Amino acid sequence: MKYYIIAGEASGDLHASNLMRALKQNDLEAEFRFWGGDLMQEQGGQLVKHYRELAFMGFVEVLFNLKTILKNISFCKEDIKKFKPDAIIFVDYPGFNLRIAKWAKKEGYPTHYYISPQIWAWKENRIKEIKRDIDHMYVILPFEKEFYEEKHNFPVHFVGHPLIDAIGQKKLPDIAAIKKEYGLDERPIIAILPGSRKQEISKMLEVMLSITPDFPEYQFVIAGAPSQDAAFYAPFIKQKNIMLIMNKTYDVLSLAHAAMVTSGTATLETALFKIPEVVCYKGSYISYQIARRIIKLNYISLVNLIMNREVVKELIQNDFNTKTLKKEFKKILEEKHRSKIFKDYFELEQKLGGKGASEKTAQLIIKAIKN
């Protein structure tokens, strides 16, 4: 069968690649055409556009790039027509994907959505589009099933969180070899995950690195995003106590004693690696002011959202500064605080539903096509 998959960022590339692997195992004649990244490309098929070409962050940034976005939408529709897929699989990335879904539904293509748009956070009115345009929805957070089915009378499949599979499949790194390769010594390692887009890295990294002189007994490692080049990080690294490891986030987390993490999927990845963390976020002034007026959540990190209480500290906008970051980071290095975080992380993993998200989703998609 023929699958057209659209993923617009690094996390989507990861989850879509694992879904593709599962589809191939269950459909030996699977043929893929996709928007995504390097991990999806490793699974075979034809990469149409890389997510690096699609990553526009924030309200203002989207407006500045509106012409490019509209051009991509038109191109995508024509590309789908030529490919004639048995199913279109949308992976998160709702601003783009819901536009394509509206068109695809009218054209008669079966529409599958893997990893729900976060309409429970904002733009809840998108439920009308989803109910109209999406044939099958596969959700990965436990509270999403209740949100869709009880609040909006829209049946969905809760398949568990694919990060559990992604992390479980990762081989344990050769710690000694990594330390030797990057010149790391025996001091505990602090991981820095500043995001994947240039805009957010530029806003986050300088403040994150500003506390490094206060912790000389630790060494700091920046987890470089696969969407960026090492040269982009160079101007930020001004102290000897800082290393950069590109495109090996899970290896970095495997080595880490604690972490500073930009809000997003990485907050959950860090928690599943059982690494105490401080969650950070800072956007442009205008984008932040708009967001705070329309987003109706008590937390921004997936860890706290799933647990519905503060498990990890969140430093947002003006609270994200050197003084406050230093204070909160000292706390997660204290043993009594770390013990509590570890207990919370164990409870978090139980709530996420165990292994097999990619396999369950693949089987459901194939069953739907055959029916």
Order of alpha helices (4+ residues) and beta strands (2+ residues): beta-alpha-beta-alpha-beta-alpha-alpha-beta-alpha-beta-alpha-beta-alpha-beta-alpha-alpha-beta-alpha-beta-alpha-beta-alpha-beta-alpha-beta-alpha-alpha-beta-alpha-alpha-alpha
